[in-house]
């Protein structure tokens, strides 16, 4: 599994990916590793997913977009060979848009042939993949996300767009200072709003508080480092902007139900 560095100008955070030959041991209830969006490119065999709203059979020669947050159960009756990618949005706007996606979507692999070189190489890249590869990977994630979003009516986003434009300087400030964990007053001051008013407006529009959003993004950084590096938990905590290993472990367990070390052991599709 190769890390792709989190960069502020990239729309997605790559959490992990590779090639897997699955068997009956792949069957399990959803776990912390599934709290993301997934792409599966199925080469052979079959698998089954159960989400909050449907049961889906995974079959060979198809590519799948899977909102992992909605997963309940997965199983493999015999075997399944698959290229896989886990990712989350790096931007608040994309986070909000993708949160409206429901269900598993699929396409014939022939329709996705332009991305084959990217998803096939995801597990074979060097520890520090070149920037051109990172951007091609990002282009693929954008394309797959756009294919899904095209199926939905996003006219309701007009109101969100207005608020987003108003709060954009503060949102950009949050992103640039993410690991420093800036205070609410500091963020609200960027757009010259009272902290309480900024907090209410942000939460009403994006269904989370500003501080909850920053915590979520810092946890995304921690998840990426846990899955794509051999850093110690202490080092991960420092790099992700947590004051201590203990604090990261406490927050991680509260959000995902497992410790960082247990999460690392779950790595896979």
N, C-alpha and C positions, 0 to 999 in steps of 0.2 A: 504494500500500500504506500503510495507516494504522496508526500505533502505538497499542496499548492499554497503558497504563502498568501495570507490574508493581506490585501492591499486596499487602501481607502478608495481607489478609483475603480474597483471591481464590484459589479452588482451583486455577486453571490459569494458566499463563503463555502469553499469545498471542504467537506468533512472527511471524506474517504471514498475509496473506490478500488476496483480491481476485477479479477476474474475468479469465479468460485464454481466448484463442482459440488453441488448440494445433494444430500441424500435424505433419508427419513429423519436424521438427527436435526435437520433444519426446522422441523416442526416445533413451534413454541408459541405461547401467547406474546403479544406485543411487549417490548421492553423499552428501556431508555434509549437504546440505539435507534429506535424507529421514530424518534421525535425530530423529524426532518422531512424533506422531500426526497424522493428516490426516483432514479431512472434505472430500469432493468432492460437489458438487451439480451433476449433469451435465444440461445443457440440450439439447445437440445433439451428434451424431456418436458416435464410439466410441473407446475406448482399450483398452490391454492392460497388465496388471500381472503380474509374476512374483515370487512370494514364496519363502521357503525351503520352503514346503509345497504351493503350488498356483499355477495360472495362472488369472487372472481377467479376464473381458471386462467392461469398463465400458460401459454402455449408457445412452442418454438416458432422462430421466424417473426416474432413481434417485438416491438419496443414499447415499454410501459412508463407512464408518468404516474407516480403513486404519492398521494398526500399521506406520508407516514403517520402524521398526527392522528389520523382516523383509523389506523389499523387496530385490530383486536387479536387476530390469530393468523398464523401462516403455517403451511405444511407442504411437504414434498412426498408424494406417494412412492416414488422410486428414486428418480434422479433428475437433476436439473442443472444444466451448464449455462452460466449467465455472466455477462459483464455488468457491473453495477456501479452506481455513483450515488452518494448521499450529499446533499447540499441544503443550504438555507439562504434566504435573501440577506444581503448586507445592508439594504436600504429600507427605511421605514415605509416608503411608498410601495415598494414591491412586497414587503411583508404584509401590508394591508390588502393589496390586490390578491395575492395568492391565498390569503386566508378565506376568500370567498369560493375557492375551488373545492368541489366535492367529487368524490368518486375517482375510480381508476380509469385512465385513458390510454388507448393503445393505437399503434400504427404498424403496418407491415415494415419489416426491416428494410425492404427495398426502397421505401419512401424516405428512409433516414440514411441512405447510403453515403451521402456527403459527409456524415459525421463518423463513419466507421473507423477511420484512422485515429480519431480522437478517443472514442470509448474503448477501442481495442488496446491502445497504448497506455491507458490510464494506470494500469498496474505495473507497467514496465519502465516508466519514466525514472530518471535519476532523482536523487533526494532533493535536488534543487532544479526543478524543471525550468527551461528557458521561458522568458517572458512571452515569446510568441505563442508557446503552447498554452500558457495560462489564458491568454486572450482568446485563442481558438476554443478552449474549453468553455470560457465564459460565453462566447458566441453560441455554442451549442446549447448551453443551459438557457440562454435567452430565447433561442429558437423553440426549444421544447416547451418552455413556459408560455411563450406567445401562442403556440399551437393550441394549448389548452384554454388560455384566456380568450382567444378568438371565439370560443364556443359560448361565452357568457355575455350577458348584457351588463355592461359597466357604466350605463348612463348615470347611475347613482353616484359615481365618482366625481361628478361635476362639483358637488358641494365640498367633497374632500379636497379637490384641487384648489379651491379658493382658500381653505384653511391652510393647506400645505404651503401655498405660495406665501401666505402671511407669516407662517412660522419657519420658513425655509432657513433663514440665517441662524435661528436657534437650533434647528435640527442639524445643520452642518456643523455647528459648534459642538453639539453633543457627539457627533461622529469623530471629529478631529481630536476631541479630548476624552474619548471613551474610556481609556484605561486610567485616566486621572480621576474619574468618577466625580465630575463637577456637581456642585450643589444646585438645587432648584432656583434659588435666587440669582445665581450667576448665569444660568441658562436663560431665564426669563428676561434678564436685563439686556440681553443681546437684541431682543425685539421690543424693548421698552414697554413691557407689560408687567403688571403686578404678578408676583409668583402664584398666588391662589387663582387668579384669572387664567394665567397661562396653563396651569395644572388642569383646571376644569375644561378648558378648550381642547387641550391635547387629548385628555382621556375621553371626552365625548366624541371626538372624531376618530381616534385610533383604537379605542377600546382597551387602552392600557395607560398607565401613568408614565410620565417621562423617565422617572427613575427605574420603573419596571422594564421599560424598553432598553435602557442602557445596561441593566443587569442581564437581560436576555442576550444582548449582543456580546457582553463580556463572557457569558457562559458559552456562546457559540465559539469564541476564540479558544476558550479552555477545551471544548470538545474537539476542535480541530487539532490542537496540540497533543491532546491525549491519544488521538487516533493516528496521527501522522508523524509523531516524533517519539523518541525514547526519553524525553525529559522526565525528571522526577516530578511528583505531585507538587512539591514545594516550588520547583522551577516553573511549572505550569501556572500555579497560583500567581507568582510574581509577574510572568509575562502577560497574563490575562487581567491584571490590575486588581487582584485581590490582596488584602493586607497580610494574609497568612494562609498556610496550607489548611489549617483548622477551619478558617472562615469559608474557603472554597469548598471544602468537604461538607460543611454544614449546609451551605446554600445548594450545592449540587444534590445532596441527598433529599433536601426538601423539594426541589424542582423535578427531579427525575426518579426518585425512589431508590437510587443506588449510589454508592460512593464513586469517586472518580476512578479508583483502581478497578472496581467491579465493572464500570462502564467500559474501561479500556479492554477488558477481557471479552466483551460482547462484540468486538469489531467483526464486521462481516455484513453480507446483504440482508 
